[in-house]
Amino acid sequence: MTHFLNIDLELRGTAGVRALVKALEPSMLVLRVTDTEASLEHREPPQSVEEGLH
């Protein structure tokens, strides 16, 4: 049986990743961040994929 757990967000860019992470931080948990990459996930796990994408 398959169960939904969470959605991870992986960001990559040439600049400005930290600014985007700062804007997302109230609702996202920052797992890792550099000047060009970041890994985040929802602070409160969504109940479904659809909920997590909105």
TABELMO-V995859 format. One record per residue. N is the residue number from 0. PSI is psi in radians with two decimals (999 if undefined). BURIAL is + if it has 9 or more other ideal C-beta (glycine too) atoms within 8 Angstrom, else -. Layout:
n=<N,N>
psi=<PSI,PSI>
burial=<BURIAL,BURIAL>
This chain:
n=<0,1,2,3,4,5,6,7,8,9,10,11,12,13,14,15,16,17,18,19,20,21,22,23,24,25,26,27,28,29,30,31,32,33,34,35,36,37,38,39,40,41,42,43,44,45,46,47,48,49,50,51,52,53>
psi=<2.45,2.39,2.39,2.34,-0.97,2.98,2.20,2.52,2.12,2.11,2.42,2.39,3.07,-0.39,2.82,0.11,-0.71,-0.67,-0.73,-0.75,-0.74,-0.69,-0.58,-0.30,-0.58,-0.54,-0.08,2.58,2.16,2.03,-0.63,2.47,2.39,-3.03,-0.42,-0.10,2.67,2.61,2.24,2.82,2.84,2.42,-0.80,1.97,2.25,2.75,-0.30,2.92,-0.78,-0.79,-0.69,-0.46,-0.11,999>
burial=<-,-,-,-,-,+,+,-,+,-,+,-,+,-,-,-,+,+,-,+,+,-,-,+,-,-,-,+,-,+,-,-,+,-,-,-,+,+,+,+,+,+,-,-,-,+,-,-,-,-,-,+,-,->
